Amino acid sequence: MTQTSNRIFDDIAKLMTDAAGAAEGMKRETETMFRAQAEKFLRDMNVVTQEEFEAVKAMAQKAREENNALAERLAALEARIAKLPSE
């Protein structure tokens, strides 16, 4: 009886191990499928990536700085023109 009990417990343990492995595989497959569907949804919605957002943000910052520099130059030129004697 002892040998039979051990064999039954061994079989049950093997089944449990196999079931846990199968569950882990299903979990990975489900996560992969969900991630793929989420990425497809975001692509279809034309959502920008973080890299694209950061690139455009940097471009906007540079343009803003250049615009401010040009505004200062224009103000300085207008001030110089205003000081010129009128004809």
C-alpha positions in Angstrom: 0.0 0.0 0.0 2.9 2.4 0.8 4.3 2.0 -2.7 0.9 2.6 -4.3 0.3 5.7 -2.2 3.7 7.1 -3.2 3.0 6.4 -6.8 -0.4 8.1 -6.6 1.2 11.1 -4.9 4.0 11.2 -7.5 1.4 11.1 -10.3 -0.6 13.9 -8.6 2.5 16.0 -8.2 3.4 15.5 -11.8 -0.1 16.5 -12.9 0.1 19.6 -10.7 3.5 20.5 -12.1 2.3 20.0 -15.7 -0.8 22.1 -14.9 1.2 24.9 -13.4 3.5 24.8 -16.5 0.5 24.9 -18.8 -1.0 27.8 -16.8 2.2 29.8 -17.0 2.4 29.2 -20.8 -1.2 30.4 -21.2 -0.4 33.4 -19.1 2.5 34.4 -21.3 0.5 33.8 -24.4 -2.4 35.9 -23.1 -0.1 38.7 -22.1 1.6 38.6 -25.6 -1.8 38.6 -27.3 -3.1 41.5 -25.1 0.1 43.5 -25.8 -0.2 43.0 -29.5 -3.9 44.0 -29.5 -3.1 47.1 -27.4 -0.3 48.1 -29.8 -2.6 47.6 -32.8 -5.3 49.7 -31.1 -2.8 52.5 -30.4 -1.4 52.4 -33.9 -5.0 52.6 -35.4 -5.7 55.6 -33.1 -2.6 57.4 -34.4 -1.2 57.8 -30.9 2.3 59.1 -31.0 5.2 57.3 -29.4 7.1 58.8 -26.5 10.2 59.2 -28.8 8.1 61.1 -31.3 6.6 63.3 -28.6 10.0 64.1 -27.1 11.4 64.9 -30.6 8.6 67.4 -31.4 8.8 68.8 -27.9 12.5 69.6 -28.4 11.8 71.1 -31.8 9.1 73.3 -30.4 11.5 74.5 -27.6 14.2 75.3 -30.1 11.7 77.2 -32.3 10.5 79.1 -29.2 14.0 80.1 -28.3 14.8 81.2 -31.8 11.6 83.2 -32.0 12.5 85.0 -28.7 16.0 85.8 -30.0 14.5 87.2 -33.2 12.0 89.2 -31.3 14.8 90.7 -29.2 16.8 91.5 -32.3 13.8 93.1 -34.0 13.1 95.2 -30.9 16.7 96.4 -30.8 16.6 97.3 -34.5 13.3 99.2 -34.1 14.8 101.1 -31.2 17.9 102.0 -33.3 15.6 103.1 -36.2 13.5 105.2 -33.8 16.7 107.1 -32.7 17.6 108.0 -36.3 16.9 111.6 -37.3 13.8 111.9 -39.5 14.2 113.4 -42.9 
